[in-house]
Amino acid sequence: MRSAMIASLLAGVALVGAALPATAQTAGNGALMIIGGALRPETSDVWTRLVTLAGGPGAKIIVIPAAAGSPQRTGEAAVATLKKFGAEADLVQIGPRYKDIDLRKAANDPANVAKIKAATGIYFLGGDQARITQALVEPDGKPSAVLSAIWEIYRAGGVISGTSAGAAIMSETMFKDPPPVLDVLKQGIVPGKTIDKGLGFLTDGWFVDQHFLARGRFPRALAAMQATGMTKGFGVDEDTAAVVRAGKLEVIGYSGVVLLDTSAAKGGANAAPFSIQGAKLSYLDRGDSYDFKTGAILPNPVKDPAKDKLDPAAADYKPYNEDPEAWPTILGNRTLVEAMGNLIDNKQTEQIGLAVDLRPNAPNPDIGFEFKLYKGPGSLGWYSSALGGDSYTVKDIYLDVRPVLLPKPLYSPK
């Protein structure tokens, strides 16, 4: 039954792909700016790059607030910020939360279509990504006139950008209405509910997730990839953007991007509770880039390719850290990247993290998860303090995840 549901989902994704001819992320004329959410108005490098990709000062950028709970208010705020950075920004009033505007009429309104066709950039706001697909995809699965116009911008060389929910819709498959991360790991992926069809601007089977490090979402992304057979993905952290253009991904903003590779990993498809062995994780720090075709990582230029390199297989490898480390809250804010940086610069070969569910209403409260991070073939790192604090770029840290049974009670007063 579960395999039939997955097959149905993938067939639906293929149908949308056929209806919306995709420009592959490795060869497209346009650019994608995938923002992990919580983008601050003062994060100027992200806003400036968005305006630049749309054509520079005076560029026409349309804000799509369909995902937002208060679309008019948040849409107007985004328009004001874009104008502050030099864009000629405007708002298209479309979304399920507009009470006095018919959704289907708005999605096919010639005036909205004309406004979008005159633009060189689109900016999708955050909120609930299912509202975006509800607004822009017709009930029969075909693209609305507004969505077709957005695709014209992308194929003509414009920029399609989105934050949070606006990032989730970029890939062919997206999270739709997922429960908390640990619930996903315990109960599995439900096609049509946990995940659904995205808009597919990012192609070639890449999966995208957002709020990635701040909310510890890397295991749920791995679970979704495992359930759908997707082997490549990345997660963008908050106040950070992944700029995808001409076959490359560049990281700008406050934090970084985690690359996920399950092509050689083992684990049952959509098994519940979740487990996986041999997934590979890489961390791209701000200023780093990634080549989709070759898989090469180019660190920020402040990191010297030779002097700042950390190669566990090299004879001159002299890691800074020596002591074993453990991470009792591996799903905490940026804990994953802290662990990856510590491990690549540590004489120890592995580290253990845990995720325990202490919610009183948690499903399966006796189940937790062990995360084993370890170095293996191809593991590399680069370190610099030039960006402020310890800044690591990390390539190919391996990850095993397995469920573990927790004693009852887990703890008691002394």
C-alpha positions in Angstrom: 0.0 0.0 0.0 2.8 2.4 1.0 4.7 1.7 -2.2 1.6 2.3 -4.3 1.2 5.7 -2.6 4.8 6.6 -3.4 4.4 5.5 -7.0 1.4 7.7 -7.3 3.3 10.7 -5.9 6.2 10.2 -8.3 3.8 9.9 -11.2 2.2 13.2 -10.2 5.6 14.8 -10.0 6.4 13.5 -13.5 3.1 14.9 -14.8 3.9 18.4 -13.4 7.3 18.2 -15.0 5.7 17.4 -18.3 3.3 20.3 -18.0 6.0 22.7 -16.9 9.2 22.1 -19.1 12.0 22.6 -16.7 15.3 24.4 -17.2 17.7 22.2 -15.4 19.7 23.7 -12.5 22.9 22.8 -14.3 22.1 24.5 -17.6 19.3 27.1 -17.0 19.2 30.6 -18.4 17.6 31.9 -15.2 18.8 31.9 -11.6 17.2 30.6 -8.4 17.7 32.3 -5.0 16.6 29.8 -2.4 16.4 31.4 1.1 16.2 29.4 4.2 13.7 31.6 6.0 13.9 34.3 8.7 15.6 36.7 6.2 16.4 40.0 8.0 15.9 43.3 6.3 19.5 44.2 7.2 21.0 41.1 5.5 22.1 43.4 2.6 24.1 40.9 0.6 21.1 38.7 0.0 18.7 41.5 -0.9 21.4 43.2 -3.1 22.1 40.0 -5.0 18.4 39.4 -5.6 18.1 42.9 -7.2 21.3 42.3 -9.2 20.1 39.0 -10.6 16.9 40.7 -11.6 18.8 43.3 -13.6 20.2 45.8 -11.1 18.8 49.1 -9.8 15.3 49.6 -11.2 14.7 45.9 -11.8 11.1 44.9 -11.7 10.5 42.3 -9.0 7.0 40.8 -8.2 6.3 39.7 -4.7 4.0 36.6 -4.5 2.5 36.4 -0.9 0.4 33.3 -1.5 2.0 31.3 1.4 1.6 34.1 4.0 -1.0 34.1 6.8 -1.3 37.9 6.4 -0.5 38.2 2.7 -1.2 41.9 2.2 0.7 43.1 5.3 3.8 40.8 4.8 3.7 41.4 1.0 3.8 45.2 1.4 6.7 44.9 3.9 8.7 42.8 1.3 7.9 45.3 -1.4 9.2 48.1 0.8 12.4 46.3 1.6 13.1 45.5 -2.1 12.5 49.2 -3.0 15.0 50.1 -0.3 17.6 48.0 -2.1 16.8 49.6 -5.5 14.2 47.4 -7.1 11.0 48.6 -8.7 8.9 46.1 -6.7 5.2 45.4 -6.8 2.7 43.0 -5.2 0.4 40.5 -6.9 -2.6 39.8 -4.7 -3.0 36.1 -4.9 -3.3 33.5 -2.1 -5.9 31.5 -0.2 -5.8 33.9 2.7 -7.1 36.8 0.7 -10.7 36.6 1.8 -12.2 39.0 -0.8 -10.3 37.8 -3.8 -11.3 34.7 -5.8 -8.3 32.4 -5.8 -8.8 30.8 -9.2 -9.7 34.1 -10.9 -6.6 35.8 -9.5 -4.4 32.9 -10.7 -5.6 33.5 -14.2 -6.3 37.2 -14.2 -4.8 38.8 -17.4 -3.8 41.9 -15.3 -1.7 39.8 -12.9 -0.2 37.9 -15.9 0.7 41.1 -17.6 2.3 42.5 -14.4 4.4 39.3 -14.0 5.5 39.2 -17.7 6.8 42.7 -17.4 9.1 41.7 -14.5 12.5 40.1 -14.4 12.3 38.6 -10.9 9.8 36.8 -8.6 10.0 36.7 -4.8 7.8 34.1 -3.0 7.2 34.8 0.7 7.2 32.3 3.5 4.3 30.8 5.4 2.7 27.5 4.3 4.1 26.2 1.0 0.9 24.2 0.3 -0.9 27.6 -0.2 1.5 28.4 -3.0 0.8 25.2 -4.9 -2.9 25.6 -4.1 -2.9 29.1 -5.6 -0.7 28.5 -8.7 -1.6 25.0 -9.8 -5.1 24.3 -11.2 -7.2 21.5 -9.6 -6.4 19.3 -12.6 -2.7 19.7 -12.0 -2.0 22.1 -14.9 -0.2 25.4 -14.3 -2.3 28.5 -13.9 -1.7 31.5 -16.2 0.2 33.2 -13.5 2.5 30.2 -13.0 3.1 29.9 -16.7 4.1 33.5 -16.7 6.5 32.9 -13.8 8.1 30.1 -15.8 8.6 32.4 -18.8 10.6 34.7 -16.6 12.8 31.9 -15.5 13.4 30.5 -19.0 14.1 34.0 -20.2 17.0 34.5 -17.7 15.2 36.1 -14.8 15.5 35.2 -11.1 13.0 33.1 -9.2 13.5 33.6 -5.4 11.7 32.5 -2.3 12.1 32.4 1.4 11.0 29.6 3.8 7.9 28.2 2.2 9.0 30.0 -1.0 12.2 27.9 -0.8 10.3 24.6 -0.3 8.4 24.9 -3.5 11.6 25.1 -5.6 12.1 21.4 -5.9 10.0 18.8 -7.7 9.0 17.2 -4.4 8.5 19.3 -1.3 7.4 19.0 2.3 3.7 19.8 2.5 2.4 19.5 6.1 5.0 17.6 8.0 4.8 16.9 11.8 7.8 17.7 14.1 11.1 16.2 13.0 11.1 13.3 15.5 7.5 12.4 14.6 8.7 12.1 10.9 11.5 9.8 12.0 9.2 7.7 14.2 6.2 7.4 11.8 7.6 7.7 8.3 6.7 9.8 5.3 3.1 10.0 4.0 2.9 10.9 0.3 0.3 13.6 -0.3 0.4 14.7 3.3 4.0 14.9 4.6 5.3 15.5 1.1 3.7 16.5 -2.2 4.6 18.0 -5.6 6.6 21.2 -5.6 6.8 23.6 -8.5 10.0 22.0 -9.8 12.2 25.0 -10.7 15.1 23.0 -9.3 15.4 19.8 -11.3 17.5 16.7 -11.8 16.1 15.1 -8.6 17.4 17.6 -6.1 15.4 17.9 -2.8 15.3 21.2 -0.9 14.5 22.0 2.8 14.7 25.2 4.8 15.3 26.5 8.3 17.7 23.7 8.1 20.3 24.1 10.9 18.3 26.4 13.1 15.5 23.8 13.5 17.6 20.6 13.1 15.8 19.4 10.0 18.5 17.3 8.3 17.0 13.9 9.4 13.6 14.7 8.0 15.1 15.7 4.7 17.0 12.3 4.6 13.7 10.5 5.4 11.9 12.2 2.6 14.8 11.5 0.2 14.8 7.8 1.3 11.0 7.5 0.9 11.0 8.9 -2.7 14.3 7.5 -4.0 15.9 11.0 -4.3 19.6 10.8 -3.6 20.6 14.4 -3.7 19.5 17.3 -1.7 20.4 20.4 0.3 19.1 22.4 3.2 19.5 26.2 3.6 19.8 27.7 7.0 18.0 30.8 8.2 19.0 34.3 7.0 21.0 32.5 4.3 20.6 32.0 0.5 21.7 29.4 -1.9 22.1 31.1 -5.3 21.8 28.5 -8.1 22.9 29.7 -11.5 24.8 28.2 -14.5 25.3 24.9 -12.8 26.7 26.2 -9.6 25.4 26.9 -6.1 26.8 29.8 -4.1 26.1 30.5 -0.4 25.5 34.1 0.8 24.1 35.5 3.9 24.5 34.7 7.6 25.0 31.0 7.8 25.4 28.0 5.4 24.0 25.2 3.4 24.2 21.4 4.1 24.5 19.1 1.1 23.0 15.6 1.4 24.0 12.6 -0.6 22.3 9.2 -0.1 23.5 7.6 -3.3 25.6 5.0 -1.5 23.5 4.8 1.7 21.7 1.8 3.0 18.3 1.7 4.7 14.8 0.6 3.9 12.6 2.9 1.8 10.4 4.8 4.2 11.0 2.4 7.0 9.5 3.5 10.3 11.2 4.2 12.6 13.8 5.8 10.4 17.3 4.4 10.0 20.1 4.9 7.4 23.7 4.0 7.1 26.4 5.8 5.1 24.7 9.0 4.1 27.2 11.8 3.3 26.9 15.3 4.6 28.9 18.4 3.5 28.7 21.9 4.8 29.1 24.9 2.6 29.8 28.0 4.7 29.0 31.6 3.5 31.1 32.4 0.4 31.5 28.8 -0.6 30.3 27.3 -3.8 29.4 23.9 -5.3 29.6 22.6 -8.9 26.6 20.5 -9.7 28.3 18.8 -12.6 31.6 17.8 -11.0 30.6 17.7 -7.3 33.5 20.0 -6.4 33.4 22.3 -3.4 35.2 25.7 -3.7 35.7 27.2 -0.3 35.4 30.9 0.4 38.5 32.7 -0.9 39.5 33.6 2.6 40.2 29.9 3.2 43.6 29.1 1.6 43.1 25.9 -0.5 46.4 24.5 0.8 47.3 26.1 4.1 43.8 25.9 5.6 43.0 22.4 4.3 42.2 19.5 6.7 42.8 16.1 5.1 42.5 13.2 7.5 44.2 11.0 4.9 47.3 13.2 4.5 50.5 12.6 6.3 50.7 16.2 7.5 47.1 16.2 9.0 47.4 17.9 12.4 43.9 18.4 13.9 43.4 21.0 16.6 40.9 18.9 18.6 42.0 15.7 20.5 39.2 14.9 22.9 36.2 12.7 22.2 33.0 14.7 21.8 29.3 13.9 22.1 26.2 15.8 21.2 23.2 15.0 23.4 20.9 17.5 21.5 22.0 16.9 17.9 18.9 18.5 16.5 19.6 21.8 18.3 20.3 25.1 16.6 23.4 24.7 14.5 24.6 21.7 16.5 25.1 19.6 13.4 27.5 22.0 11.8 29.4 22.5 15.1 29.8 18.7 15.3 30.9 18.4 11.7 33.5 21.2 12.1 34.8 19.6 15.4 35.0 16.2 13.8 37.0 17.2 10.7 39.5 19.0 12.9 39.7 16.2 15.5 42.1 13.2 15.8 39.0 11.2 16.8 37.4 9.4 13.9 33.7 9.5 15.0 31.2 11.3 17.3 27.8 10.3 18.6 24.7 12.5 18.9 21.3 11.8 20.3 17.7 13.0 19.8 15.3 12.3 22.6 11.6 13.3 22.6 10.6 14.7 26.0 7.2 16.0 25.0 4.4 14.7 27.2 2.2 13.9 24.2 5.0 12.5 22.0 4.1 9.4 19.9 6.2 6.4 20.8 8.0 8.1 23.7 10.2 5.1 24.3 12.0 5.6 20.9 14.9 8.0 20.5 17.6 8.2 17.8 21.4 7.8 17.7 23.4 9.7 15.1 26.9 8.5 14.4 29.1 11.0 12.5 32.3 9.6 11.2 35.2 10.4 8.8 35.6 8.2 5.7 36.9 8.2 2.1 36.9 11.7 0.7 36.4 13.5 4.1 38.0 17.0 3.9 37.7 20.3 5.6 38.9 23.9 5.4 39.2 26.2 8.4 39.5 30.0 8.8 38.9 32.6 11.5 38.8 35.4 9.0 35.0 35.4 8.9 34.7 35.8 12.7 35.0 32.8 15.1 35.7 29.3 13.9 34.5 28.9 10.3 34.6 25.5 8.6 33.8 24.1 5.2 33.4 20.4 5.4 33.2 17.7 2.7 31.8 14.2 3.1 31.2 13.5 6.7 29.4 10.2 6.9 26.2 9.6 9.0 24.4 6.6 10.4 21.1 7.0 12.1 19.4 4.3 14.1 16.4 4.1 16.5 17.2 3.3 20.1 15.0 2.3 23.0 14.8 4.6 26.0 14.4 3.3 29.6 11.3 4.3 31.5 11.6 6.7 33.2 14.4 8.3 31.3 15.5 10.0 34.5 14.3 10.5 38.1 15.0 13.0 40.9 18.2 12.3 42.8 
